Amino acid sequence: EVQLVESGGALVQAGGSLRLSCRTSGFSYEHYAVGWFRQAPGKEREGVACISSGLGDTYYADSVKGRFTISRDKAKNTVYLQMNDVKPEDTAVYYCAARRGRFISRGNENENDYWGQGTQVTVSS
């Protein structure tokens, strides 16, 4: 059974740091890409970062480039999102998703195979 379980969401002050974790089970990073998405109140869900299957190439939305880092630990079956210099506009529910293939689909969420339940990140100014 495939599962994705996010954790690490919290209330943090602007300029601070936070690390989100997505513990995965039931699939291999050799065949599945994993990505982080977020949804702020009243807004559509957007892709934030992705790590490809196999080699683990990484991709970031322009809004987080240089501040967020996605990584994975195969031994722990966990994908991380390190968030530095957070801003109030980073406030959202953060979700991880997995898709069989090289990349996550950012344009069509229905193309992603599995989703976690989300974790809340709130950044205070």
C-alpha positions as CSV (number, residue, x, y, z in Angstrom):
1,E,0.0,0.0,0.0
2,V,1.3,3.4,-1.0
3,Q,1.3,6.1,1.8
4,L,2.7,9.6,2.1
5,V,2.7,11.2,5.5
6,E,3.7,14.8,6.0
7,S,5.0,16.3,9.2
8,G,6.9,19.3,10.5
9,G,4.4,22.0,9.9
10,A,4.4,24.7,12.5
11,L,4.0,28.4,13.3
12,V,7.3,30.2,12.5
13,Q,8.3,33.8,12.4
14,A,9.3,35.5,9.1
15,G,12.9,35.0,8.4
16,G,13.0,31.7,10.2
17,S,13.5,28.1,9.1
18,L,11.4,25.0,9.0
19,R,11.9,21.5,7.7
20,L,9.0,19.4,6.4
21,S,9.2,15.7,6.1
22,C,7.2,13.4,3.8
23,R,7.6,9.8,4.9
24,T,6.8,7.4,2.0
25,S,6.0,3.7,1.7
26,G,5.0,1.3,-1.0
27,F,7.1,2.6,-3.8
28,S,10.7,3.2,-4.8
29,Y,12.4,6.6,-5.6
30,E,14.0,4.8,-8.5
31,H,10.6,4.8,-10.3
32,Y,8.6,7.6,-8.6
33,A,9.1,11.4,-8.5
34,V,8.1,13.2,-5.4
35,G,7.0,16.8,-5.1
36,W,5.9,19.4,-2.6
37,F,2.8,21.5,-3.3
38,R,1.1,24.1,-1.2
39,Q,-2.4,25.7,-1.0
40,A,-3.0,29.0,0.7
41,P,-6.5,30.1,1.8
42,G,-8.6,31.1,-1.2
43,K,-5.9,30.1,-3.7
44,E,-5.3,27.2,-6.0
45,R,-2.8,24.5,-5.0
46,E,0.6,25.2,-6.6
47,G,3.8,23.2,-7.1
48,V,6.7,24.2,-4.9
49,A,9.5,21.8,-5.5
50,C,10.1,18.4,-7.1
51,I,12.8,15.7,-7.0
52,S,12.9,13.4,-10.0
53,S,12.9,9.7,-9.9
54,G,16.3,8.0,-10.4
55,L,19.0,10.6,-10.3
56,G,17.1,13.0,-8.1
57,D,17.2,16.2,-10.2
58,T,15.5,19.0,-8.4
59,Y,13.2,21.8,-9.6
60,Y,11.7,24.8,-7.8
61,A,9.0,27.3,-8.3
62,D,10.4,30.8,-8.8
63,S,8.8,32.0,-5.6
64,V,10.9,29.7,-3.5
65,K,14.1,29.3,-5.5
66,G,17.1,30.1,-3.4
67,R,15.2,29.7,-0.1
68,F,13.8,26.1,-0.2
69,T,15.6,22.9,-0.8
70,I,14.1,19.5,-1.5
71,S,16.0,16.3,-0.8
72,R,15.4,12.7,-0.1
73,D,16.9,10.0,2.2
74,K,16.4,6.6,0.6
75,A,17.3,4.7,3.8
76,K,14.6,6.6,5.7
77,N,12.1,6.6,2.8
78,T,11.6,10.3,3.5
79,V,11.6,13.4,1.3
80,Y,12.3,16.7,3.0
81,L,11.6,20.3,2.2
82,Q,14.0,22.6,4.0
83,M,12.4,26.1,4.1
84,N,14.7,29.0,4.9
85,D,14.0,32.7,5.2
86,V,10.3,32.0,5.2
87,K,7.9,34.8,4.4
88,P,4.2,35.4,5.4
89,E,3.3,34.5,1.8
90,D,4.6,31.0,2.4
91,T,1.7,30.4,4.8
92,A,-0.2,27.4,3.4
93,V,-1.0,23.8,3.8
94,Y,1.9,21.8,2.3
95,Y,1.3,18.5,0.6
96,C,3.6,15.9,-0.9
97,A,2.7,13.9,-3.9
98,A,4.2,11.0,-5.9
99,R,4.0,10.1,-9.5
100,R,5.4,7.1,-11.4
101,G,7.8,8.5,-13.9
102,R,10.6,10.9,-14.1
103,F,8.8,14.1,-13.0
104,I,5.9,15.3,-10.9
105,S,3.1,16.9,-12.9
106,R,2.6,20.5,-11.8
107,G,0.2,21.5,-14.5
108,N,-2.4,18.7,-14.0
109,E,-2.7,17.4,-10.4
110,N,-4.8,14.5,-11.6
111,E,-1.7,13.1,-13.2
112,N,0.0,12.6,-9.9
113,D,-0.7,9.2,-8.4
114,Y,-0.6,9.7,-4.7
115,W,-1.0,12.5,-2.2
116,G,-0.4,13.0,1.5
117,Q,-2.9,14.6,3.9
118,G,-1.0,17.9,4.3
119,T,0.7,19.8,7.1
120,Q,0.0,23.4,8.0
121,V,2.8,26.0,7.8
122,T,2.0,29.5,9.2
123,V,4.5,32.3,9.0
124,S,3.9,35.3,11.2
125,S,5.2,38.8,10.3
